[in-house]
Amino acid sequence: MSIGKKALAVLFVAFVLVCGVFAQSISEATHGEYEGKVVILHSNDVHGALEGYANMAGLRDRFRDEGAEVILVDDGDFSQGSAYVNVYKGKSAVDMMNRVGYDIVGLGNHDFDFGYQNLVDNLKDARFKVICSNVFGPDGAPIYDASYVYTTRGGLRIAFFSMDTPETMTKSNPAKLGDVKFATGDAFFDIARSMVDEYKHNQGCSLLICLTHLGTDVASMPYTSYNLYEKVAGIDFIIDGHSHTIFSSYDGLPIQQTGTKFQEIGVIVIDEASGRIEASYVLPVDLLPSDDDVAAYAQTIVDKVNAEFEIKFAESAVDLNGDRDPGNRTMETNLGDLVCDSMMWVITSDTSGIKVPQENLIVLNNGGGIRDWIRKGDVTKKGVNNVLPFGNTVYLVYVKGSVILDALEASTFCTPSSVGAFPQVAGIKMTIDTTKKYDAKPETYPNSTYYGPASINRVTIDSVNGKAFDPDATYGVITNDFVAAGGDTYYAFGSAKDKFDTGLPLDEVLMDYITEVLGGVIGDKYAQPAGRITVKQ
């Protein structure tokens, strides 16, 4: 693929006009001065947006044509997120990354969603280096090499290591992680300090770059990318992921993230002679070239999945909110109501095996499990799979009312800030008073980064199916297998003794509800949230 200096100039000038940063470095680049430069191109949280890999390959080829040595890096969460990877349990993402020619890849929490063994099986075919510094197997060794030194053609040594969020312990299904352990507390930061000692002090590498799938969300503290940078001196650059945010630098720190689903591609330009980073920025993918061969390979996967899944089974008269914030992780949404109503319906369709009166049944579904919008118009199986991509099944957990209150207090500990545990509900009305402080216990839940409540300050359950809430009564909580296993902040449900898996796939339950109960049309009933959750600010 020939670049053409004029084409490259147009590309970068367009970037400057859009983003208004790094103008001097980009201007120099348009004169073909990438000889002697090493360029790192990086992605994160691709979540099944396979078409973007062609843009990664196209941008790589343009930098190569200008004389640069290019290193392709991904920061995790490539295995899950759209039907194009979900139906293959992540294998199609690995195939795409092989096709593009990625060099170094770290892991994210959602790469474990189909189970640790599934991830291992998929990565057996990887033609890229997988690194993971803070995740350990039962033998106490990292599940993949903790680090990797890339030596450029000119002899520059760049060390990479990777830190996956300890939130994976609860942000992927705990029941599917097996014996995998995540470093937390001081041990987490000590791992990074050991990398600085080894590669900057002992081996004298010119640069130390950390792939962090940590993000910048308040709910992820103290394990954010900026926490790591502030606590560990000697890391030259952090390539971040997890929070789905876009920035060329974070509050002036050398931390960079590209959003999600190939919204942007990150660029780090290194001068080989000095070993110094000269520029770092992100480029909107819609301004970038596309590699025809990679695009064609992605299209074969897309076409195969669409042939089975892109079939209309219903229609919607309204837009249903699939956003994170403001959305399913911060407030009640109309899509959350729809999903929860379908779960209530499927359980109450036959109550013969239910251990509590129907009036004591509620639905509680984590908002982080809702991943996309249902837009006005045709509703397809693929669209529902994108909304509910995890392959969850419907569970029923029996607990005291006091346990539910404890779980709700924990799952809204940082509201109105975004958190994946935020509950979407049916059968209850509740109030969250965010003006009151969350009273955290001094220790986290077992195998978790979250702190349970020492007291109930913020959440009030106003009613259950129109009746007064009783903390001493037994309720049936209809939820999904992730929450029932103690995912997110829901340790209270994970430790419950009385529960069972219906085996009913949540996405199929939603589709059946839309067709059988709503007659194939999502109408005005779901135009707005139903008023089940009040958030006081």
N, C-alpha and C positions, 0 to 999 in steps of 0.2 A: 504494500500500500504506500503510494507516494504522498508525501505531506504537502509540499508546496508552501513556501514561506508566507505567501500572501494569505493562504487559507488559515495557517496557524495564527497569523496576526489578527485576522478577523475573529477567530475563535477567542483569543485571549482579550482582545479589545472588548468583545461582547461581554466577557466575564467581568472586566473592569467596570463597564457601564452598569452591569447588574449589581455587582457587589461592592465596588468602590474601594478595594483594598489591594495591597501589594502591587500597585501600579508600576513602580520602578522595576521590580524584579521581572514582571511580566513583559514590560517593554523591552528589557534586555533579551528576554527569551525569544522574542519575535525575530531577532537577527540571527537565529540559528546557532546560538552559543551554548548548546547542550553538550558539546564535546567536553569530556572531563567532568560531566555531572552524573550523579546517581539520583534517580527519581523513584521515590516510593509512592505507589498508587494504592489506596486502601478503600475498603468497603466495610460496612458493618450492618447487622440486622437486616440482611437482604430479605429474609422471610418469604422466599419463593418467588420473588420478582425476577424471573429468569431472563426476561428480555434485556435487563440492564447489563448482563454479562457481556453482551455484544458491544456496549459502549465502553466498558472497561477495557476490552481487547482493542477497540478502535483507538482509544486514547493512548494506550500503551504503544501501539504501532506508530503513532505520530511522534511521541517522544523518542522512540528508537530511531525513527527516520532522521531526527535532528541530532543524533549522536549520543543520546543518553543511554546509560545502562538502567534498566527498569526492574524494580522489585515489586511484585504483586502480593498484597497482604489482605487478609480478611480477619475480622475481629469477632466472629461468632454470630450465632443465631441464623445460620444458613439452612438448617435442616427442616424448618417448620414455618407455616404461615400462609400458604395458599394451596389450593388443590393441586397445583403443579408439582409440589414437593410432598404434600401430605399423603397423597395416594400411594406414593413410593416410599413413605416413611423416611424421607430425607435423602434417599439414594440418588435421585435425579439432580439434587444440588451438588453432590460430590462429582457426579459425571460432568456437570456444567463447569465446575471449577477446574477439573482436569482439562477440559477442552480449552478453556481460556489460558491455562498455564500458571495458576497461582503458585507462589513460592512458599509462603509461610502463612499458617492459619492458626488462630486461637479459637477457643470454644466459648459458647454462650450458654446461658441457662436453658434455652429452648432446644438446644442440640441434644439434650437428654430426654426430651418429651416422649419419645417412643421407646424409652428404656436405654439403660447404659449399654447393654449387650448389643442392641440394635445399632447404636452409634459406633461401637467397636467394629461390628461387621461391615458397616458402610465405609469406614475409614481404612479398612484393609485394602481397598482399591484406590486410595488416594495417592496421587503422584506429587503431592505437595507435603511440606514438612508441617506436622501438627505439633504444637507446643502447649503445655499447660503446667504452670508452676505450682499451683496451690490446691490441686485436686489429687487425692491419693487413693490407691487401691488397698485391699485388705493386707497386703504385704508391707504397707507403709511407704511404698515408692510412688512417685508421680505416675498417673495413668498414662501420660505421654512424656516425652522429654521435656524437662523444665525450661530449657533455653536452646538457642541456636545462634551460632555465629555465621553470618553471611560475609564471605570475602569477595570483594568486587574484583573486576578484571585488573584494576590498578593496584590491588593489594590492600584496599581500605577494609578494615574489619568492623562490622556493625553487629552488635549483639542484640538479640531479641529475647524477651521473656513474656509470659502471658499470665494474667490474673483474672480468673473467672469469678463472678460475683458469688459470695457465700450465700446469697439469697437463693441460689439454685436449690439449696436444701429444702426449700419450701415453695419456690416459684416453678420448679418442675415437680411432677408427681412424686412425693417421697416414697411411695410404694414401688416405684420403678427404678430407683437409684441403686438398689442393691447395697453392697458394702462400701460404696464410694464415700469418702470423707472429704470435707472442705476445711481448710485452715481458717480459723477465726481469731479475733482478739489480737494480742501481741504477735502471735505466730504468723498471722497474715502479713503484717508489715515487716516482720523479721525476714521472711522469704525474699521480699523485695530488697531489703538491705543487704542480704547475702549476695544478690545478683550484682549490686553496685560494687561490693567488695571484690567479687570474683572478676568481673569483666572490666571495670574501670580501674581498679587498683592493682589486681594481680596480673591480669592479661593485657591491660593497657589498650583495650578496644577504643576506637575513636569515638564511637557513639553507643549509647545504651537506650534502646527503645522498648517501651512496654506496651503490649497489647492488652488493654484493660476492658473487659466487658463488665464495667461497674456503673457507668452513667453518672448523672448529676442530680438525680431526684433527691429531695429532702428525705423521703422515706427510705432511701438506701444508705443513709449515714449510719455508721462511720466508715462505710466501705464504698465511698464514691471515688471517682478518679481524682478529684481535687484533694480529697483526704489523703490519698496515697502520695500525691506529689508533694503536699505540704509536710508530710511526716517522714518522707524518705528522700534525703538529699542525694543527688548524683544521677537521677534519671533525666536524660536529655530531652525526651519527647514521649508523650503518651498518645497513642491512637486508641480512642475510646469507643464504647458502644453501650447498649442496654437501655438508655433513657430515650432513644429515638429523637434526639435533639440535633441541631445543626449549628456548628460554630467552627471558625478557623482557629480561634483560641478561646479559652475559657477564662474570663476575667483577667486577661493578659498573660495567663499561664500557657505553657507549650502543650496544650491538650486540644485535640481536634476530634470532631465527630461529624458524621455525614447523614444523620437522620435515619430513615428506614426505607426499605424497598427501592434502593438506588435513587433516592431523591438527589443525592450529590455523590461525587467521588472526591476523595481527599488526595491532595498532592503535597509531597514533601521533597524539596529540591536540596541536594547535598553537593557541595563542592568537594570533589575527590581529592584534590591536592591538599586542601586545608583540613578536610574532615569535618567541616562546619555546615550546619543547616543554613542555607541562604534564604529560603522562602518556604512558607507553608500556607495553603489555602484550600478551599473546597470549590468545586466546579459543578454547576447545575447540569444534570445529565442531559436535559433537553437541548443543550448547546453543543453536545459532544458528537463525534463521529461514531459510526457503528461498523463493526467487522461483519462482513456478509456471511462468512462461513459460520461464525458463532451464532449469529442471528438465525440462520437457517436451522442449526442444530436445536436451538431453543424452541423454534417454531414447531419442530416435529413433536416435542414433548407437549407443547401447548395444544396442538391440534388433536393429539391422541386423548388428552384429558377432556378437552372441550366436546369431543364426539360423544363422550359418555355423560358428562356433567352439565354441559351448557344447554340444558333442555328446560324450557319453561314448564313449571308445574302450578304456578299461581301468579297473582299480580298484587301489587301494593298501591294503594291510593295515597300513601303518605311516605315521607322519608323517615327512616328509623335510625336513630343516632348510634353510630358505631365508634365515635371518638373516645379517646382516653381522657382528655382534659381540655375544656369542660366536657364531661361525658361520663362514661360508665365507671370511671375510677374516682369520681368526685361527687356524683349526684345520681338520683333516680333518673332513668331514661325510658323513653317509650319502647326502645328495643329490649332493654332489661325487663320491662314489664311483660312484653310478649314472650320472651324466653321463659320467664318464671311462670307465667300462666300456662304455658304448654307443659311444664313439669308438674304443676298442680293437677292439671287435667288428666295426665296419664296415670297418676297415682290414684286419684279419686274416681277414675272410671270403674275400678273394682276394688272396694275397700274390705273385701272379705278377709284378707290376711293382715290388715293393718291393726296394730296393737293399741292404738289410741283412738278416741272419737275423732270424726272428721274435722270437728271444730278446733281440734288441737294440732292440725297439720299446718305447717308453714313451709314456704320455699325460701331458700337462701342460696344465691348463686354469686360467686365472686365476679366482680365487674371486669377484672383483668382477663377473664375467659371469653369476653366478647370482643372480637378483633376487627370488625368491619361494619360498614353501613349496609342496610337494605334500602336501596333507593326506590323512589316512586317508579312504577313500571313493572316489567317482567321480573318474576322471582324464579331463580334457577337453583338446581341442586348445588352447583358450584358456588353460587352466591351464599347459600346457607353454610357450605363447608368453609368458606372464607370467614364467616361470622363466628363459627364454632369449629375451629380447626384441630382441636386436640384429641378427637376421638373419645371424648368423655362419655361415661355412662351415668344413668340416673341412680342415685343412692338414696336410702332412707336411714336416718340416724335418729335413735331415740335418746333424748337427754332431758334433764330438768330445765325448767325455765331459767334458772339462775345461770346455767351453763351457756344458754343462748345469749343472755345478756352479757356475760363475760366475753363471748366470742364477738359480739357486735361492738363492744367497747374497744376490743383489740383491733378489729378490722377497720375502725375509723379513727385510729389514734392520731393521725396527722391531717385528717380532713380539716380544711378544704384543700390541702395539698393532695396531689394524686397518689393513690396507692392501689395496687392491683387487687387487694383484698376487699375493697369497698363493696358492700353487699347490694345486689339487686334482689328484690324480695317480692313475695306474694303472700297473702294471708295475714300480714301484720301491718300496722302503722307504727312508725317510730320517728323520734326526733333526735337529732345530733346537735348539741350545743357546742359549737367550736370556740366559743369565748371562754370555755372552761378548759383547764389544763389537763392533759392526760397524765394520770397517776401511775407511772410504770413501776413494776417490780424491779428490784435491783439486779436480778439475773434473767437472762433470756429463757425462752422455752427450750426444752432439750432439742439439740440438733436444729437450731434456728437462729436467725439474727434478730428476731422480734422479741419484745418484752411484753409479757402479759400485764393486765391491769391489777394494781394493788387494791383499787376501789373503783366503783362505777360512778364516774363524774359527768360524762358527756352524753351518754345514750339513755333515752327513755323509751320503753316499749309502750305505746299509748293504748294499743288494743290488739287482740288476736282474733281474726275473723269476727270482728264486731263486739267481742266480749273482753272483759278485763283480763289483763295478763297476770298470771300467777307464777311467781318464781319457784314455787315448790311443786307445781304440776309437771307431769311428763308430757313432752311434746314430740311429735314426729317432724324432723327437719328433712325436707326433700332437698337434696343438693346433688352435686356431681362427685365422681370418684376422687377427683383431685382434692376437693375440700374435705371429703370424708376421710382421706388419708392424712389430713393435717397440713395440707398445702397452705401457702401464704401465712396468715396469722391464726389459722384455724386448728391449732394444737388441741383445743378443747374437744373438737369432733374426732380428730385423729386418735385420741386416747379413749374415746367412748367404746364401751364393750358391746352394746346392742345396736347393730347396724347390718344392713345387707345391700348387696348390689343387685339391682333389678336386671342388669345386663342390657337394658334398653339404651341404644346410642342416642345421645342428646340431640344431635343434628336430625336424626330421623324422627324423634319425638316432636321437634319443632315443625318439621314438614308435615307430619300427620295432623298436628293441631291446626295448622293453616288450612289444610285441605278439608279435614273432617268437621272441624268446629266452625271455622270462619268461612267455609264454603269456597275456599280458593282465593279469597280477597281479603287483604289486610286493610281494613277500612278506618273510618273516623274514630272508632273506639281507641285506636292507638296513635291518634294524631299528636297527642301530648302525653306526658307522664301522668299517671293516675292519682298522684298525690299521696303515695304510700310513705315517702320519706321527706321529712322537713329538716333542712339544714339551716341552723341559726348561725349568723356570722356577726 
